[in-house]
Amino acid sequence: MSIALSAFRPKNKSAHLPSQLLTRLETKPFPSWRLVRPVPRGLGTATSSDNEVPYRKQLKEESKRRRAAKHLSNEETEGKDARSEKWELTVGIEVHAQLNTERKLFSRARTSIDAEPNSHVAVFDLAYPGTQPNFQKATLIPALRAAIAFNCTIQRRSRFDRKHYFYPDQPAGYQITQYYEPYAKDGSIVLYDHDGIAPEDGHSVTIGIKQIQMEQDTAKTIQQDSVTLLDFNRVSHPLIEIITLPQIHSPQTAAACVRKIQATLQAVNAVTTGMEMGGLRADVNVSVRLRDRSGEQAASFSYSGVTGLGQRTEIKNLSSFKAVEDAIIAERDRQIEVLESGGMIEAETRGWALGNTATTRLRGKEGEVDYRYMPDPDLAPIIISEDLITHISETLPELPDTSIKELVDEFKLTLKDAKTLISVDDGKRLAYFDQVLAGLVKTLQSGECPDLPEQYLRDPSITKADKTEYARLVANWAIHEVGSVTASSDSAYATALERPVVLVHVLQYLVKKQITGQSAKKLFLLALENPGRHVDQIFKEENLELKEIPRAEYLRMAQSLIDANQETAEKVRKGHQGKLMWFVGQMVRGGKGSIEAPRAKEVLEELLAVGSS
């Protein structure tokens, strides 16, 4: 089977090669200009103010904090776990991720996440006699995006194999995978300290990726008391399996690795959902060995070219980052206890459930012979053209590391806020930020608020300097205010992300100083709860426009608060900045939407004889 240039060429010759196919597959409900790699940009498009901290400096400061935390933790736990000095942990990870495609891997049945059970099933999915697999070429596109994002070498020729085992969720008695000739090999992923790696791994660590292979998913097993139900909607859903080299030596770094793999897959629109929704699962291979390997107990096992390792066990189907870390800790401790008591580690598959303190044996570990791998005789090799690889490489969406660096260096966000935007809501919060920011800048430029802010994501009239001016304001709302305002209503929160134009309307009033922050929150919630009323209409009908209050009134309110709270006022005079902001909050609440927080703070600092910090 050939996936060549001609297979993806649209009728319009002036368009990008596989654009029609890619458009159908890449459609996201939350578009972002980051979905297409931008033209290389120059640095320093906006000038830095004195209080802005460069990205590299923030990284260094975070590294110092992490080292200090580690030192404190070591002091507290010194002597409790000397075994870690004697034994070295080694972990390899296998991540199974559901690809974001319309069709299944080997049938025309539609993929689904939460559809009615057994409503998207083809006869091939049920292994009816005489049915044959029909490879869906479009499933290769997100798989290639993932492989290129992880710096893999794409194999121009790959093929499928049968992995035989018998289980109710696999009706054919074998799984179609890529064991001998996967489509991608020899990749890597770089983890930094801000990704959450263990302090002992330093500033960064590079984990090799042995291969990425395409394969079909199994049926979903649903246990109801003593009855097992099977949902075949998931059978043959396209998966990729990402296999790392056994180069991880900390449970914390292992969890960080899975977290970053998920973030990268989501950034390039390769997967359906993350771990929390069941779209990504991880298996971990765990072994321990003596750090001093000169004695008789020197480890002698070899995996993926890494020699001198201990006997490994595999923990299957971990469905959260916490489960990855906790399961590795439990299995590491179990293996050390077995070896120190004179026992031997058996090659086996083990299980883990949240809340447990130990892994449990499931079965003896299968090997290559047990699975009886063989080339699938019903599927021809896949030939991938160089043109397709080049096109996907050139149009690859922006990766998380690039986004974080830009948010910090160019938009002047804190590292913490940048990481939050990247990680929350499967990337939807970052897309929301991008849309609101572009829409706000365009509104302030033209005087008219667009109905679809996303149409201005790549508007050439909007410069980086324009965005930088309002990025912090938009980020604060996207990260903090949107969640707090809609905390009591899940539907309002969902509506907010689906309708970024609402926040654009609200923020343009705020920027123009036509509304206070408190009134802006009220306007935002009212607009979400009343989609039939325009934001401008609510603004007028609810009488939310800021009314100018004389300075004398600010002074009167501030002095009244200080007189009533002398003890708190004295703490402010001694440098307690948080207490000052308490006074500001009291004034804002007392003003019922007519008090501006910055003016209130200025007056309070004057009366309390303290400078702004």
N, C-alpha and C positions, 0 to 999 in steps of 0.2 A: 504494500500500500504506500502510495507516495503523497506526501504533503508538500507540494511544490508551489512555486510562485503563482502559477496559473490557477491553482485551486482557490486562491483568495483574491484574485484581481477583480475589482468592481468594473462595471460597465463604463463608468466615468473615468477615463484614463488619467485625468489630472488629479484624481484623488489619491490618497495614500493606498498602498497596495492592498492590505487586508481590512480597510476601514469599515466596509459594510459589515463584515463578520464581527470585527472588534466592537463596533458601536452596539450591536445587539447584545454582546456579552458583557460589556463594561458599564452598562447603564447603572448608575447608582442613584438612590433616592436622595442622596445628599452630595451633589456635585461640588467639586473643588478644583481650583486651577492647578492644584498639586497633582491631579490625575494624569497630567501630561508633563513630562520633564521640560522645564523651561530652558530657553536659550541661556548658555553660560553668562553669568552676570558679573559685573564688577563689584567690588566691595566698597563700603564707605559711602553709600548714596545719601546717607543722613548723618549729620554731625552729632557727636556724642556730647551730652551735658556732663557736668562734673560728677553727678551722682550716679551715672550709669556704669555698671560693672560689666566688663567684657566677658564673653562666653568662656574663654580659656581660664580667666581668673575665677569665675564661678565654679568651674570644674575643679580647680585646684582647692578652692575653699571647701567644696563638698568632700573632696578626698581627705582633707585634714580633719573634717568633722567625723568622717567614717573611721579614720585611724584612731582618733581620740576615743570614739565610742568602743572600738575594738580593745584599746588599751584598758579602758574602764571595765569592760566585760571580762577581760582576762584576769584583772585583779580580783573581781568578784568570784570568778569560777576557778581560780588557780587551785590545782590539786584535785579537782573533781573529775577531770577527764584526761588523765595523763596518757590514756591509750591512743589519743590522736597523735601524740608525739612518736608512738611506736609503730602505728599502722597508717598506711596511706590508702585513702579511698580513691577508686577510679570508677567513673560513670560514663556510659554512652547512652544516647537518647535516640529513640525512634518516634517521630511525630507523624501521626496520621491526620491529614486535613482534607475536608470535603471541598472539592473545587466548585467555584462559582460558575456553573453552567446551566443551560436550559434543559439539556437532555442527559440521559444516563450514558455511561461509558460504552456499552455495547448494545443498546437498543434505543428506539425512538421514544420510549416512555419519558415523560417529563420528570425532572427532579423535583423534590418537595421536602419541606422541613416539618411543617405541622399540618399537612393535609389529612383528610380522613384516611384511616388505616387501609392499606391494600387498594387504594384508589388510583395509583399511578404504577401499574405493573404490566410489563409485557410478558408474552409467553416465554421468551428466553430467560427473563429474570427468574422464572419458576422452574427452569431446566426441563421444560417439556421435551420429550424425545423428538429428535429431528430438527430442533431449533439450533441456529448457529449465531455466533456473535457478529454484530455489525458495528465496527468501530466508528464512533462519531468524531469526525475530524475536529470539530469546534472545541472539543474538550481539551485539545492540546494547547490552546492559546493561554488560558490561565496557568497551566502547568509550566509552560515556557517562561511566563512572567516570573513565576516563583523561582525557577532555576537560575534565571539571569540575575535576579535580585540577590541570590546567595552566591554569586560569583562562580557558578558551575560551568564546566565545559559541556556544551550541548553535543550529544552524540548524533551525528548525521544519520546513523542507522541504529535503530533499536527494535526490540521485538518483545512479544508477550510469552509468558510461561504459565504452566499450570502448577499450582501448589496444592497438593492433595491432602485433605483431612476431612473427617466426617463430623458434622455438627448440624443440629437442626436449622441454624441460621444460614447455612450454606447449602442450598438445595442440590447443586450440581455435584457435590462431593469434592469440589476443588475450587480454589480461588484463582482468578486470572490476574497475574502480577507481572513484574519485570525483574526476574532474579539474575539471569545471566547477562542480559544486555539492556540495562536501564537507559532512559533517554538523557540523563544528566549525571555527571560524575565530578569529583574533585573540586568541591566548593568550599566555602568558609563563611563564618559569621564572626564579627568582631564585637565583643561585649566590653562595655566601659564601666567605670565605677558608678556612673550615674544610672546605669541599667540595673544596678542592684547586685553586682557580683560580690563575692566574699572579699573582705579587706585584704586578706593574704594574697589575693590574685593581683593586687596592685592597681594601676590606672586602667589597664585593659588586658584582655586575654583573647586570643584567636582560637576558635574551635573549628577543626576541619570537618567538612561534610563529605562522607565517603561517596554517597550517591543519593539521587532522588528518583523514585520510580513511580509510575502510574499503576494503579490497581483498582479493583472493584470493591465496594463496600459490601457488608453482609446485611442480612435482615436485622431488624430491631427486635430484641427479645423483651417481652413484657410479662412480668411474673405477677399473677393474681392468686394468692394463696398457694394451692398445690397445682394450679393450672398454668402452663406456659403458653403465652400467645405470641404469634409472630406477625410483624408488620413488614411486608415485602416491598414497601415503598422505597426503603433504603437500599435494597439489593441492587448492585451495579451502579450506585451513585459513584461518580468519579472521585477517586482519592489520589493524593500523592503521599508517599511515605518518605520522609526526610530522615536519613540515617547519619548521625554524627559519628566521628571517631571517638574512641574512649580516651578523651583528653580533658575531662572535667574531674576536679578533685575536691569539690565542695558541694554540699546539698544546696546552699544558697545560690551558687553560680549555676547549678543545673536548673533551678527554678527560673533564674534570670534568663537563661538560654531559651527555655520554652516560651517565656513571656516575649522575648524579642523576636523569636521565630513567628509567633502569632501576630505581633505588631507589624512585622515586615510583610507577611502574607496579606494582612488586611490593607496595608498601605498600597499595595500593587493590585488590589482587587482580585486576588487569586482565590479567596475562600468565601464560603457562605457566611459563617458565623464563627465566633471564638469558642473557647473551652466552656464558658458558662452556659452556652446554648447547645452544646454537644457537637459542634462542627469541627472540633479538634480534640484529639486524644493523644496521650503520650504513654509510651512504654519506656522503662528505664532498665538498663543492664548495670548491675552493681557488683563490684568485687573489691576486696581489700588485699593488701600485701604488706609485708614488713618493710619498713623504710630501710632497715639494715638488711639487705638481701644477700649477705655473704655466708649466712649459715645454712643449715640443712633444710630450713623451711622456705628457702628462696622460691618465689613463685615462678611457674614455668608455662603458663598459658599465654596464648597469643591470639589477639583479635584485631582484624583489619590492619595487619602489619605492625601493631603495637605489641611488643614482646614483654615477657617478664611479669605478666599480670596474674592475679589470683583467679580461682574458679568463679565464674560469674553466675548470678541468678537474674531472672528477668521478672519485673513487676509490671503487670499488664493494666491497660485501660485506666490510667490516671486522668481525672477530668478537671483538675484545677491546679493552679500553681502551688498552692499550699500543700495539696496532696503529693505533688512531685517532691517537694522539699521534705515533708514529714516521712513519706514512705522510704526515701533514701536514708534518712537518719536512722529509722527503725531497722532497716535491713543491714546497714553498716554495723550497727551495734550488735545485732543478732549474729552476724558472721564473725565478728571479733570474739564474742563470747564462745561460739562453737570452736574456733581455732585455739583459743587460749585454754579451753578445757580438754584439748587433745583430739577433738573431732575433725571431720572433713566437711567441706562445703560441697553439696550435691548440685549438679546442673539441673535446675528446676524452674518452673514458672510459678510465681507467687502472686497473691492478691493483696489488695489494700483497700480499706474502707475508712472514710473520714471518721475521726473520733477514736480509732484504734491506736494502740501503742506498739503493735507488732504486725509484721506481715504474716500471711498464712499460705501454706502450701496448697497449690491447685493441682499440679500434675508434674510428672517428670518432663524435663526440657526436651522438646523435639529438636532434632538436628536435620541436616540436609537430607540424609538418607530417609528419615522418617517421613518427610514431606514428599519424597519422590518427585522432585521437580523435573519437568520435561517441557520442551517448546510446545506451544499451543499449535496444533496442526491446522486449526480453522482460521488463524489470523496471520496475514502476511506481515513482513517487516514494515516499520514506519520509516520513511525516508524524509528527513526534514531539510528543506532548502536553506541555503545560506542567506538568501534574500529575506526569508521570513524571520530568521534569527536577528538579522540586522535591523529589520523594521521594529520588532518588539523591543530590542535594546534601545533604539533611538526614541521610542515613545513610552518608555517605562515610567510609571508615575514616580513621584518623589518619595525617597525612602525616609524612614523616621529620623535617622541621624542628621540628614540634610535639613529636614523640617525643623528640628530642634535648634540646630545651629543658626538657621535663618531667623527663627522667632526670637532668639536671644540677641544675636549680633545686629540684625537689621531692624527688627520691630521692638527691640529693647525690653522684652519681657524677661522676668526672672526665670532661672533654670527650672524651678519648681513649677511655675505656671506653664512653661513650654511643655514639660513632661506630662502635666495633667491634660493639656489639650490633645496631646498625641495619644494618650492611653485611654481616656474616658469614652465610653459609648462606642467602642469598636471603630474609632476614628470619626464618628459622626459629629462630635463636638468640635473637632478641628475644621471640618467642612463647614459647620455652622459659623464658626468664627470667620472663616475666609469670606463666606457669602455676606454676612452682616457688615464686615469691614469694607468690602468692595461696594456694597449698596450704599453705605453711609457716606463714603467719599464721593460717590457719584451724585448723591442727593445734595450734598453741600456744594458741589460744583455747579450743578444744573438748576438747583432750586426745586426739582421735582423728584419725588420718591418713586423708584421703579417698582413695578408689581413683582418682577422676578429678578432679585439682586444677583442671582447666579449668572445672568447674561453679561455681567460686567466683570467677571472673574479675571478675564484676560484682556480687558479694555486697555488699549495702549495709552489712553489719555490719563489713566490713573498710575501715578509713579509710586515707587517704593517710599519716597519721602512723604507723599500724601498719606499712604497707609500708616507709616510710622507715627504720624501725628496723633492718630486716633486708635492705634493698636492696643494700647494699655487699657483705654476705656472699654473697648469692645471685649478684650480678654477678661477683664474683671466681671463684666456681665455674663459672658459665655461660661466662665468657670464657676462663679459664685452666685450672682444675683438671679440668674435664670432658675437655678436649682432651688434657691431659698424661696423665691416668689411663688414657684409652682409646687412647693413641697407637699401641699395638702391635696394635690390633684395630679394623678398620673396622666390623665387625658390632656390637661393643660400643658404639661411638660412635653408630651409627644407633639402637640400642636405647635409649640414654640419651635421645636427643631424642624418641623415640616414647613413652617411659615416664617422664615427669617425676616421677611419684609416687616413684620410687626415690630421687631426690635429696632430695625432701621428707622421706622417712623418715630419710635419713642426716643431713641438716642439723638436724632436730629433736633428735637425739642430741647434735650439736655445740653447739647453742644451750644445751641443758640441762647442758652440761659433763659429759656421761656418756661422752665419747669424745675422744681427741686428734685433731688434724688428720691426722696420719699414719695412724692407725687408721681415720679416716673415709674416706680414699682407698682403703684396702684393702677396707673394707666395701662401698663404692660399686662397685668393680670386681667383687667376688665376687657381688654382687646382680645385676649385668648379665650376668655369665657363667653364672649359675645361676637362670634365671627361675622355675624350679619351687620354689625356696626363698624364703620370705618374708624380708625384710630383718631383721625382729625375730628370726627363727629363726637367721639367720647371725650376728647380733650376739651371741647367747647361746652358740651352738655353737662359735664361733671365739674365745670368751673375750676380746672386744674392749672390754669395759667398763673405763673409766678407773679405775685403782686409785690411791688417794691415796698420794703419796710424801711423806715428811716433808721439811721445809725443809732439814734437816741433810744429807739425801742429795743435794739439788740443789746445796748448797754444796760437798759433797765432789766431785761430778762436775765442777762448774765449775772448782774449784781444780786438779783433776787435769789438765784440758784446758789451763788457763793455764800450768801448770808445764811441760807437754810442748811448748808452742808459745809460748815467750817472745818471739820475734821478731814473731810475729803479734799478740801481746798488746800489745806496745809500739806497733804501728801503730794499734791501737784507741785507746790512750791519747792518740795524736796526732790523733784525730778521724776515723779511717777507719771510718765506720759499716758499710760493707759487710763488713769483717773481723769486726765484732761479730756480724753475722748469720751469718757462717761458723761462729763458736763455737756459736751457737744451733742451727744445723743439725746440728752434730756431736753436741750433747747429745740432740737429738730422735732422731737415728738410733741413738745408743748406748742410749737408753732403750727401744727396741723397742716404741714405742706407748704408753709410760707417762709420758712427759715432755711437759708442756704448754709450748709455745713461749713464751707471754707470761711465765710464771714463770721459765723458763730465762733469758730476756732480762733480767728484773729482777735476778736473782741475779748474772749476769755484769756488769751495769752497776755493781752494788754492789762487787764484788770488783775491778773494773778502775778504779773511781772515775771513771766517766763518767756524765753525765746522759743521759736519753732525749731523742731529737730528733724 
